[in-house]
């Protein structure tokens, strides 16, 4: 209860500070040269923090820091109705909210994140237009927007608002092109299980090369593009996009959070070895252990059910082009009773032929599939292939008493 009371009190104070911050800032004379800065925050430890964060800082030089307000497009509410379901189907709503600068700074200082500020080289009219647009967007009737991880997020929303308020156009310097997946891997290298989750769900569209604008969906990418960008006014006169860059918070060493000791690659290799050992023992003992199927098929089926659900139902970007639905689907879950019953009766069911065909054809075609599959996923598919191959091979070597009985069509004379 103390934690709940503390959380409620914190939000009440935050709302009061936001209202007073906006009112106080607007009441000041805008002739004081209001400034707009792009804030870029380094990644955190949570899954939704792995790629960093972008926000906009509105401040008046010469005033105290509490008069500065940060507009954050990355706010979401876990308590909204059906949040988990809406997240799965890609209908998550995010909000933009104003936060006093000192609150924002304290939060990221406690997290140990590095924070960079890029003061934008805007005219007075442009800066006022950005500020007015932020105030309108943060009103209750306008603050909610439909979140899209790759195209409509805290970074792209901040960029689009800035561009819409300029009296001219922005010219971005070309940078080396990457795919969405390569860009995401830059920030998940230290979180291999999160990276595996991305690779299992994101489809082939994630592996197409991006243009310069699409590359700006990540905070540190946008920071790099802004650093080299110029604004050209209606007469074609260029001026740098960024007036000055300042590091507001240095990175701090964070206590390491203990996680699973093994990464996906050694785990997949270990699983492959265990499945191979089981097949070897079955061949040596001339017995089929259907208990292995009873344990393995529900896990494979649930994984396949999730991948298939995301493929056909979810509105998340690129999940509908996922070639892994070829091998990760609910079929094992549906056919498990049939497989176990056949094994108990010492019969070979048609599912083993179908399963072997699906898995083997996928492995053969994998070099030509236009999607990054990753070594752990390929090894996992190869591990699953052990089971149908073991049935197809060992069934012909079982003891005669274990084979299905055949009735002769000839009548005894």
C-alpha positions as CSV (number, residue, x, y, z in Angstrom):
1,X,0.0,0.0,0.0
2,X,2.9,2.4,0.7
3,X,4.2,1.8,-2.8
4,X,0.8,2.6,-4.3
5,X,0.4,5.7,-2.2
6,X,3.9,6.9,-3.1
7,X,3.1,6.3,-6.8
8,X,-0.2,8.2,-6.7
9,X,1.4,11.1,-4.8
10,X,4.2,11.2,-7.3
11,X,1.8,11.5,-10.2
12,X,-0.2,14.2,-8.5
13,X,2.9,16.2,-7.9
14,X,4.0,15.6,-11.5
15,X,0.6,16.9,-12.9
16,X,0.8,20.0,-10.8
17,X,4.4,20.7,-11.8
18,X,3.5,20.2,-15.5
19,X,0.6,22.6,-15.3
20,X,2.6,25.2,-13.4
21,X,5.6,24.7,-15.7
22,X,3.5,25.3,-18.9
23,X,1.7,28.3,-17.4
24,X,4.9,29.9,-16.0
25,X,6.8,29.4,-19.3
26,X,4.0,30.8,-21.4
27,X,3.6,33.8,-19.1
28,X,7.1,34.8,-19.7
29,X,8.0,37.2,-22.5
30,X,8.7,35.1,-25.6
31,X,11.1,37.8,-26.7
32,X,13.6,36.2,-24.3
33,X,14.5,33.9,-27.2
34,X,12.9,30.6,-26.3
35,X,15.0,27.7,-27.4
36,X,14.2,24.2,-28.5
37,X,16.5,21.3,-28.0
38,X,16.5,17.7,-29.0
39,X,17.3,15.4,-26.1
40,X,18.7,11.9,-26.8
41,X,18.9,9.4,-24.0
42,X,21.0,6.3,-24.0
43,X,19.4,2.8,-23.6
44,X,18.2,1.4,-20.4
45,X,17.9,-2.2,-19.0
46,X,14.1,-2.8,-19.7
47,X,13.0,-4.2,-23.0
48,X,11.3,-1.0,-24.1
49,X,14.4,1.0,-23.1
50,X,16.9,-0.9,-25.2
51,X,16.9,1.5,-28.1
52,X,17.2,4.8,-26.2
53,X,14.7,7.7,-26.1
54,X,14.1,11.1,-27.7
55,X,12.3,14.1,-26.2
56,X,12.1,17.9,-26.8
57,X,13.3,20.5,-24.3
58,X,11.7,23.9,-24.3
59,X,13.6,26.5,-22.2
60,X,14.3,30.2,-21.9
61,X,18.0,31.2,-21.5
62,X,18.8,33.1,-18.4
63,X,15.9,31.5,-16.5
64,X,16.2,28.9,-13.8
65,X,16.0,25.3,-14.9
66,X,12.6,24.5,-13.3
67,X,11.1,26.8,-16.0
68,X,12.3,24.4,-18.7
69,X,9.8,21.8,-19.8
70,X,10.5,18.4,-21.5
71,X,7.8,17.1,-23.9
72,X,7.9,13.4,-23.9
73,X,6.3,11.3,-26.7
74,X,7.1,8.0,-25.1
75,X,4.4,7.9,-22.3
76,X,2.1,4.8,-22.1
77,X,-0.2,3.6,-19.5
78,X,-0.1,-0.1,-18.3
79,X,-3.4,0.3,-16.6
80,X,-5.4,1.1,-19.7
81,X,-8.1,-1.4,-20.5
82,X,-6.9,-4.5,-22.4
83,X,-3.4,-3.2,-22.5
84,X,-1.7,-6.6,-23.1
85,X,-4.1,-7.5,-25.8
86,X,-3.8,-4.2,-27.6
87,X,-0.1,-4.4,-27.4
88,X,-0.1,-7.9,-29.0
89,X,-2.3,-6.8,-31.9
90,X,-0.4,-3.6,-32.5
91,X,-3.0,-1.2,-31.3
92,X,-1.0,0.4,-28.5
93,X,-1.7,4.1,-27.8
94,X,1.1,6.4,-26.6
95,X,0.9,9.9,-25.3
96,X,2.9,13.1,-25.3
97,X,3.2,14.8,-21.9
98,X,5.0,17.8,-20.6
99,X,7.4,17.1,-17.7
100,X,9.5,19.6,-15.7
101,X,13.1,19.4,-16.8
102,X,14.4,18.7,-13.3
103,X,12.1,15.7,-13.0
104,X,13.2,14.3,-16.3
105,X,16.8,14.9,-15.4
106,X,16.5,13.2,-12.1
107,X,14.8,10.1,-13.6
108,X,17.5,9.5,-16.1
109,X,20.3,10.3,-13.6
110,X,18.9,7.6,-11.3
111,X,18.8,5.2,-14.3
112,X,22.4,6.0,-15.1
113,X,21.7,7.0,-18.7
114,X,23.7,9.4,-20.8
115,X,21.7,12.4,-22.1
116,X,22.7,14.6,-25.0
117,X,21.1,18.0,-25.8
118,X,21.2,19.4,-29.3
119,X,20.0,23.0,-29.3
120,X,18.3,23.6,-32.6
121,X,19.2,26.6,-34.8
122,X,15.7,28.0,-35.1
123,X,14.4,31.5,-35.7
124,X,12.3,33.1,-33.1
125,X,9.1,32.5,-35.1
126,X,10.1,28.8,-35.7
127,X,10.8,28.2,-32.0
128,X,7.5,29.8,-31.0
129,X,5.7,27.6,-33.6
130,X,7.3,24.5,-32.2
131,X,6.4,25.4,-28.6
132,X,2.8,26.2,-29.6
133,X,2.5,22.9,-31.5
134,X,3.8,21.0,-28.5
135,X,1.3,22.8,-26.2
136,X,-1.6,21.8,-28.5
137,X,-0.4,18.3,-28.9
138,X,-0.2,17.8,-25.2
139,X,-3.8,18.8,-24.6
140,X,-6.0,15.9,-23.4
141,X,-8.0,15.8,-26.7
142,X,-4.8,15.6,-28.8
143,X,-2.1,13.9,-26.7
144,X,-2.8,10.3,-27.7
145,X,-1.4,8.8,-30.9
146,X,-1.3,5.2,-32.3
147,X,2.2,3.9,-31.7
148,X,4.2,2.2,-34.4
149,X,7.6,0.9,-33.4
150,X,9.3,1.7,-36.7
151,X,7.4,4.7,-38.1
152,X,5.4,6.4,-35.3
153,X,7.5,6.6,-32.1
154,X,9.0,9.1,-29.8
155,X,11.8,9.9,-32.2
156,X,9.8,10.2,-35.5
157,X,7.1,12.3,-33.8
158,X,9.6,14.8,-32.5
159,X,11.3,15.0,-35.9
160,X,8.0,15.5,-37.8
161,X,6.8,18.2,-35.5
162,X,10.1,20.1,-35.8
163,X,10.1,19.9,-39.6
164,X,6.4,21.0,-39.8
165,X,7.3,24.3,-38.0
166,X,10.3,25.3,-40.1
167,X,10.2,28.1,-42.7
168,X,12.2,26.0,-45.1
169,X,13.3,22.5,-45.7
170,X,15.8,20.2,-44.1
171,X,18.6,18.6,-46.0
172,X,20.1,15.5,-44.4
173,X,23.5,14.3,-45.2
174,X,23.6,10.8,-46.6
175,X,24.8,8.1,-44.3
176,X,25.6,4.4,-44.7
177,X,22.4,2.5,-45.3
178,X,21.2,-0.3,-43.1
179,X,18.1,-2.4,-42.6
180,X,15.7,-2.2,-39.7
181,X,17.1,-5.4,-38.3
182,X,20.7,-4.3,-38.5
183,X,19.8,-1.0,-36.8
184,X,18.0,-2.8,-34.0
185,X,20.9,-5.3,-33.6
186,X,23.2,-2.3,-32.8
187,X,21.3,-1.9,-29.5
188,X,20.5,-5.5,-28.7
189,X,24.0,-7.0,-28.9
190,X,24.2,-6.9,-25.1
191,X,20.6,-8.4,-24.7
192,X,20.8,-11.6,-26.9
193,X,17.5,-13.0,-25.8
194,X,15.7,-9.8,-26.7
195,X,17.5,-9.9,-30.0
196,X,16.3,-13.4,-30.6
197,X,12.7,-12.4,-29.8
198,X,13.0,-9.6,-32.5
199,X,14.4,-12.1,-35.0
200,X,11.7,-14.7,-34.4
201,X,8.9,-12.1,-34.9
202,X,10.1,-9.6,-37.4
203,X,9.8,-10.7,-41.0
204,X,11.5,-10.2,-44.3
205,X,10.4,-6.5,-44.7
206,X,12.8,-5.8,-41.8
207,X,15.7,-6.8,-44.0
208,X,15.2,-4.2,-46.8
209,X,17.7,-1.3,-47.0
210,X,16.3,1.9,-45.6
211,X,16.5,5.4,-47.0
212,X,17.9,8.3,-44.9
213,X,14.5,9.3,-43.6
214,X,13.5,5.8,-42.5
215,X,16.9,5.4,-40.8
216,X,15.9,8.1,-38.3
217,X,13.5,5.9,-36.4
218,X,16.1,5.3,-33.6
219,X,17.1,8.1,-31.2
220,X,20.9,7.9,-31.8
221,X,20.4,7.7,-35.5
222,X,18.3,10.9,-35.5
223,X,20.9,12.6,-33.3
224,X,23.5,11.8,-35.9
225,X,21.4,13.0,-38.8
226,X,20.5,16.3,-37.0
227,X,24.2,16.9,-36.3
228,X,25.0,17.1,-40.0
229,X,21.7,18.5,-41.3
230,X,21.1,22.0,-42.7
231,X,18.0,24.1,-42.9
232,X,17.4,25.9,-46.2
233,X,15.0,28.8,-46.1
234,X,12.8,29.9,-49.0
235,X,15.7,31.7,-50.6
236,X,17.9,28.6,-50.4
237,X,20.2,30.0,-47.8
238,X,21.5,27.1,-45.6
239,X,22.0,27.2,-41.8
240,X,23.1,24.4,-39.6
241,X,20.3,22.4,-38.0
242,X,22.1,22.2,-34.6
243,X,23.5,25.3,-33.0
244,X,25.4,23.5,-30.2
245,X,25.6,20.0,-28.7
246,X,25.9,19.4,-25.0
247,X,26.1,16.4,-22.8
248,X,23.7,17.0,-20.0
249,X,24.3,13.8,-18.1
250,X,27.4,11.5,-18.4
251,X,26.8,7.7,-18.4
252,X,26.9,6.1,-15.0
253,X,27.9,2.5,-14.2
254,X,24.7,0.6,-13.4
255,X,24.6,-2.5,-11.3
256,X,24.5,-5.5,-13.5
257,X,21.1,-7.3,-13.4
258,X,21.7,-11.1,-13.2
259,X,20.0,-12.9,-16.1
260,X,20.1,-16.3,-17.7
261,X,23.8,-17.3,-17.9
262,X,23.7,-18.7,-21.4
263,X,23.0,-16.9,-24.6
264,X,20.6,-18.3,-27.3
265,X,23.4,-19.8,-29.5
266,X,24.9,-22.1,-26.9
267,X,21.4,-23.0,-25.7
268,X,20.3,-23.9,-29.2
269,X,23.5,-26.0,-29.7
270,X,22.9,-27.7,-26.3
271,X,19.3,-28.5,-27.3
272,X,20.5,-29.9,-30.7
273,X,22.9,-32.2,-28.9
274,X,20.4,-33.4,-26.4
275,X,17.9,-34.2,-29.1
276,X,20.6,-36.0,-31.1
277,X,21.5,-38.0,-28.0
278,X,17.9,-39.0,-27.5
279,X,17.7,-40.2,-31.1
280,X,21.0,-42.2,-30.7
281,X,19.6,-43.9,-27.6
282,X,16.4,-44.7,-29.3
283,X,18.3,-46.3,-32.2
284,X,20.5,-48.3,-29.8
285,X,17.6,-49.5,-27.6
286,X,15.2,-49.9,-30.6
287,X,12.5,-48.0,-28.8
288,X,10.6,-44.8,-29.4
289,X,10.2,-42.5,-26.3
290,X,6.8,-40.8,-26.9
291,X,7.2,-39.0,-23.6
292,X,9.7,-36.7,-25.4
293,X,6.9,-35.7,-27.9
294,X,4.6,-35.2,-24.9
295,X,7.1,-32.6,-23.6
296,X,8.4,-31.1,-26.8
297,X,5.3,-30.7,-28.9
298,X,3.4,-28.4,-26.5
299,X,6.4,-26.0,-26.3
300,X,6.9,-26.0,-30.1
301,X,3.1,-25.6,-30.6
302,X,2.8,-22.6,-28.3
303,X,5.7,-20.9,-29.9
304,X,4.2,-21.6,-33.3
305,X,0.8,-20.3,-32.1
306,X,2.3,-17.0,-31.1
307,X,4.3,-16.6,-34.3
308,X,1.2,-17.5,-36.4
309,X,-1.0,-15.1,-34.3
310,X,1.4,-12.3,-34.9
311,X,1.6,-13.2,-38.6
312,X,-2.2,-13.2,-39.3
313,X,-3.7,-10.9,-36.6
314,X,-1.2,-8.4,-35.3
315,X,-0.8,-5.0,-36.9
316,X,2.8,-4.6,-35.8
317,X,5.0,-3.7,-38.7
318,X,6.8,-6.5,-40.7
319,X,5.4,-9.4,-38.7
320,X,3.2,-10.4,-41.6
321,X,6.2,-11.2,-43.7
322,X,7.7,-13.7,-41.3
323,X,8.9,-16.8,-43.1
324,X,9.4,-18.6,-39.8
325,X,5.7,-19.3,-39.8
326,X,6.6,-22.1,-42.3
327,X,8.0,-24.1,-39.4
328,X,6.7,-22.4,-36.3
329,X,2.9,-22.9,-36.3
330,X,0.2,-24.5,-34.2
331,X,0.4,-27.9,-36.1
332,X,2.4,-29.7,-33.3
333,X,-0.2,-28.5,-30.7
334,X,-3.1,-29.8,-32.8
335,X,-1.5,-33.1,-33.8
336,X,0.0,-34.0,-30.4
337,X,-2.8,-36.3,-29.3
338,X,-2.6,-38.2,-32.6
339,X,1.2,-38.6,-32.4
340,X,1.1,-39.8,-28.8
341,X,-1.7,-42.2,-29.4
342,X,0.0,-43.6,-32.5
343,X,3.3,-44.0,-30.5
344,X,1.5,-45.8,-27.7
345,X,-0.1,-48.2,-30.3
346,X,3.3,-48.6,-32.0
347,X,2.1,-47.0,-35.2
348,X,3.7,-44.5,-37.5
349,X,1.3,-41.6,-38.3
350,X,1.3,-39.4,-41.3
351,X,2.2,-36.3,-39.2
352,X,5.9,-37.5,-39.1
353,X,6.1,-37.5,-42.9
354,X,4.5,-34.0,-43.1
355,X,6.7,-32.6,-40.2
356,X,9.9,-34.0,-41.7
357,X,9.0,-32.5,-45.1
358,X,8.2,-29.1,-43.6
359,X,11.4,-28.9,-41.5
360,X,13.8,-30.4,-44.1
361,X,12.5,-28.2,-46.9
362,X,12.8,-25.1,-44.8
363,X,16.4,-25.9,-43.9
364,X,17.2,-26.6,-47.6
365,X,15.6,-23.4,-48.7
366,X,16.9,-21.2,-45.9
367,X,19.9,-19.8,-47.8
368,X,17.5,-18.4,-50.4
369,X,14.8,-17.1,-48.0
370,X,14.9,-13.2,-48.1
371,X,14.9,-12.9,-44.4
372,X,17.6,-13.0,-41.7
373,X,16.9,-16.1,-39.7
374,X,19.8,-16.2,-37.3
375,X,21.9,-19.2,-36.2
376,X,19.8,-20.0,-33.1
377,X,16.5,-20.2,-35.1
378,X,18.1,-22.5,-37.8
379,X,19.6,-24.8,-35.1
380,X,16.3,-24.9,-33.4
381,X,14.6,-26.1,-36.6
382,X,17.3,-28.7,-37.1
383,X,16.8,-29.9,-33.5
384,X,13.1,-30.3,-34.1
385,X,13.8,-32.4,-37.3
386,X,15.5,-35.1,-35.1
387,X,12.0,-36.3,-34.0
388,X,10.3,-37.2,-37.3
389,X,13.6,-38.6,-38.7
390,X,13.9,-40.8,-35.6
391,X,10.4,-42.2,-36.1
392,X,10.8,-42.7,-39.8
393,X,14.2,-44.5,-39.4
394,X,13.5,-46.5,-36.2
395,X,10.0,-47.7,-37.1
396,X,11.5,-50.1,-39.7
397,X,13.9,-51.5,-37.1
398,X,11.4,-52.1,-34.3
399,X,10.8,-55.5,-33.0
400,X,8.2,-57.4,-35.0
401,X,5.9,-57.5,-31.9
402,X,5.9,-53.7,-31.9
403,X,5.0,-53.2,-35.5
404,X,1.4,-52.8,-36.5
405,X,-0.2,-56.1,-37.3
406,X,-1.2,-56.8,-40.9
407,X,-4.1,-59.0,-41.7
408,X,-3.8,-61.3,-44.7
409,X,-6.2,-60.8,-47.5
410,X,-6.0,-64.5,-48.3
411,X,-8.3,-66.9,-46.5
412,X,-6.7,-69.9,-45.0
413,X,-7.6,-73.0,-46.8
